């Protein structure tokens, strides 16, 4: 008889954002006359940029003509996109090779799929609170997870502890959900820890485009020594509004090489290439053309204009927190505002209160780990009018 993967018994029945969507849908069905404002999942609302749309249209036209039609593409991504991502990094002072870049349908899939590369007996170190995909995918594989506390005391930026031995370390900066950002010096400590212990850092930089303070790092590869121990994930979802269009990329340096138990050298870059060519057929050509437009100088300027609009929303939320005397982090180098639940409430209770009393959806901190139990996350990805209305309603809670 077939045996199911019983590790699934150890994860919550539904994924955090599916649970929220279900509760919101139930509320909307029961209250069709109420206007619900969604500041929950980090889903963008502004349309794709003009240059992206032009590139997409051009690619559709190519697919409609025999002489420019394309079938299967390279699983790793077309050279034109890998090279434009490489050039984007170069403009930001980071050198990576195009064949270290693997184009994918987004950082969520890749941060989950990368677990294929590692033996099940590795110990995984995860900050708490954190994006739930890292934890859930490792539980699905049956790996041992150690949590490191992200608290107001350490600015939600846990640092390495030499007494803890971890093989795989997840870092997310700017952080989802707290919006906290590691400095270069802090990341250097992590890179040194990983190189000393032979560990791997899985660095999620999906929110790098929100970094506004010039000294803060946007890529782990801006830190010396990172290429021998770090994999970086990034996505166009938040950079250029691709949550529905789907495109991201993962950088796997060729310098990450480890010896197998029989002495054979194993290259993570080659392994990931082998995995992707076997299990993935690549991102559609049309989407990759749209993505390449983002990485041009003009395309990035267009994306920045879009991000600036979200920044205005973030400021509005942060200003409201200040006005109401609520403690928070984020909002400056991040689209997220992470705050202590008012009235000392548990975050799922506060979620219900917000939904029932003011019809504003947020994300309960408990969904990101135990240190989030009494915290709440709002996103700046709705439009300005809705964000403003949500904040007016928020004030009425007090
Ligand atoms: C979030 O709200 O945390 C993100 O949108 C989730 C994601 O990017 O998958």
Boltz pocket constraint, residues with backbone or C-beta under 6 A from the ligand:
constraints:
  - pocket:
      binder: B
      contacts: [[A, 40], [A, 41], [A, 42], [A, 43], [A, 108], [A, 131], [A, 176], [A, 237]]
      max_distance: 6.0
